[in-house]
Amino acid sequence: MSELQKFRSAIGGFHRGDVAEYIERTALAHREALAEAEAKQKAAEAETAAAFAERDALRAVLEKLTAAYDEAKAALERDPE
C-alpha cells in the first residue's frame, strides 16, 4: 500500500473511475489482510488454549507424583528397613 497512486485528471478534479477503482482495490486488500490477521489470531488463541490445558494436565500429574513421593518418604522414615 506504499505505492503512490496517480489518477488521471478530469475537468474539476480526478477521473472518478480511477478513484473508485483505487478505493475498491485498497478496500479488498484491507479485507484480505484483516481476514488473514484474524485467522492467525484465532490459531494463536487455539495454540494458547492447548498449551494451558497441557500445563494443567502436567500440574495434576506433578501433584500426584509429589504426593506419592511424600508418602514413600514418610514410610521410609517410619520403617527404614
Contacts in CASP RR format, 6 or more apart in sequence:
PFRMAT RR
TARGET T0000
AUTHOR 0000-0000-0000
METHOD contacts of the structure
MODEL  1
MSELQKFRSAIGGFHRGDVAEYIERTALAHREALAEAEAKQKAAEAETAA
AFAERDALRAVLEKLTAAYDEAKAALERDPE
1 26 0 8 1.000
1 29 0 8 1.000
5 22 0 8 1.000
7 14 0 8 1.000
7 15 0 8 1.000
7 18 0 8 1.000
7 19 0 8 1.000
7 22 0 8 1.000
8 14 0 8 1.000
8 15 0 8 1.000
8 18 0 8 1.000
9 15 0 8 1.000
10 16 0 8 1.000
END
